[in-house]
Amino acid sequence: MNVNSVLTISGTDLDLVTDVVFGGNVEVPVSPSESEISVVVPVNAVDGYLKLKLVNGMSVTVDLAELKIADSPLCRITTMPDAEIKGGSVLTVPVVNGSVLTAVRINGEAASYTLEGSSLSILIPKTAAEGTVLTLVSSVDMSEYEVT
């Protein structure tokens, strides 16, 4: 399955599903529908089993073979740090496809960054707060992440 492609899940009682969770624990909210859910495969999804997050807070693993995600031509972060990211600090993250990175934006504004091999260091503005959107701009498209 390619990133940015549409995945359709058919079944019953799908109106109880609030999110589809891809490999890498990437959650995508969905619109309730009784028999079908369509969701765009996010750029930061990795190989793994799909889970459906339900309105009651429980999750159910989809009973099918492991979903394989084709590598994206985008520069993307492979692992976001678990620690809180503070404004005025430097965020260093591992990336793939760094050679196609053309810019980094924070909340739509250009951000200072350095790329050394597969390590991307980004200066987080002092004004950044929870919900800040980090965008990696590649020559072919963009990938966005919410920073907490």
C-alpha positions in Angstrom: 0.0 0.0 0.0 1.4 3.4 -0.9 1.3 6.4 1.4 -1.2 9.0 0.4 -3.4 6.3 -1.2 -6.9 5.6 -0.1 -7.5 2.4 2.0 -11.1 1.3 2.1 -12.4 -1.0 4.9 -15.7 -2.7 4.4 -17.8 -4.5 7.1 -20.6 -4.0 9.6 -21.0 -1.7 12.6 -18.1 0.5 11.3 -20.1 3.5 12.6 -18.5 2.5 16.0 -15.0 3.3 14.7 -13.5 6.7 15.6 -9.9 6.2 14.3 -7.9 3.8 12.2 -4.5 3.1 13.7 -1.7 2.2 11.3 1.7 0.6 12.1 3.9 3.0 14.0 0.8 3.8 16.2 -0.3 6.5 13.7 -4.0 7.4 14.3 -6.2 8.8 11.6 -9.7 10.0 12.6 -12.5 8.7 10.4 -16.1 9.7 9.7 -18.6 7.2 11.0 -20.3 4.9 8.4 -22.3 1.7 9.0 -20.5 -0.4 6.3 -17.4 1.3 4.9 -14.5 3.5 6.0 -12.1 5.2 3.6 -8.9 6.6 5.0 -5.7 8.1 3.4 -2.6 6.2 4.4 -0.4 8.7 6.3 3.2 9.4 5.3 4.5 8.4 8.7 2.7 5.0 8.7 5.0 1.9 8.8 4.4 -1.8 8.2 2.1 -3.4 10.7 -1.4 -4.5 11.6 -4.3 -2.1 11.4 -6.3 -1.4 14.5 -9.7 0.2 14.8 -10.3 2.5 17.7 -13.9 2.4 18.9 -16.2 4.9 20.5 -15.9 3.0 23.8 -12.1 3.6 23.9 -11.2 0.0 23.1 -9.1 -1.0 20.0 -9.6 -4.0 17.8 -6.9 -5.4 15.5 -8.2 -6.0 11.9 -8.1 -9.7 11.1 -6.0 -9.7 7.9 -2.4 -10.0 6.9 0.1 -7.4 8.0 -0.3 -4.2 5.9 3.0 -3.4 4.1 3.6 0.3 3.4 5.6 1.1 0.3 8.4 3.6 0.9 7.4 7.1 0.3 9.5 9.5 -1.9 9.0 12.1 0.8 11.4 13.2 3.5 9.7 11.9 6.6 10.4 11.5 10.3 10.8 7.8 11.3 10.4 8.3 15.1 9.1 11.3 17.1 10.6 11.6 20.5 8.4 10.8 23.5 9.6 13.7 25.5 7.9 17.1 25.6 9.3 19.5 23.0 9.8 23.0 24.3 9.9 26.3 22.4 13.4 27.6 22.0 14.9 24.1 21.9 16.5 22.1 19.2 14.5 19.0 18.1 16.7 16.3 16.5 14.8 13.5 14.8 15.8 10.6 12.5 14.5 11.0 8.9 14.5 9.0 5.6 14.9 10.5 2.1 16.6 13.6 3.5 18.1 14.3 0.0 14.6 15.5 -1.2 14.1 17.9 1.8 13.8 21.5 0.6 12.4 23.3 3.6 11.1 22.9 7.2 8.1 24.9 8.4 6.7 25.4 11.8 3.1 26.6 11.8 3.6 27.6 8.2 6.7 29.7 8.8 10.2 28.8 7.7 12.3 27.2 10.4 16.1 26.9 10.7 17.4 23.4 10.4 20.4 21.3 9.6 20.5 17.9 8.0 23.5 15.5 8.6 23.0 12.1 7.0 19.7 10.8 8.5 19.6 13.2 11.4 17.5 16.4 11.1 17.9 19.1 13.8 15.2 21.8 13.9 15.2 25.0 15.9 11.8 25.2 17.5 10.6 28.8 17.9 10.0 30.1 21.4 6.4 30.7 20.5 5.8 27.0 19.8 3.2 25.3 22.0 1.2 22.1 22.1 -0.5 21.6 18.8 2.4 23.2 16.8 2.5 21.8 13.2 5.9 20.8 11.9 6.0 20.4 8.1 8.8 18.8 6.1 8.7 20.1 2.5 10.1 17.8 -0.1 10.6 18.3 -3.8 7.5 16.1 -4.4 5.1 16.9 -1.5 4.9 17.6 2.2 4.6 15.6 5.4 3.1 17.1 8.5 3.4 16.3 12.2 1.8 17.7 15.3 4.4 18.5 17.9 3.4 18.2 21.6 
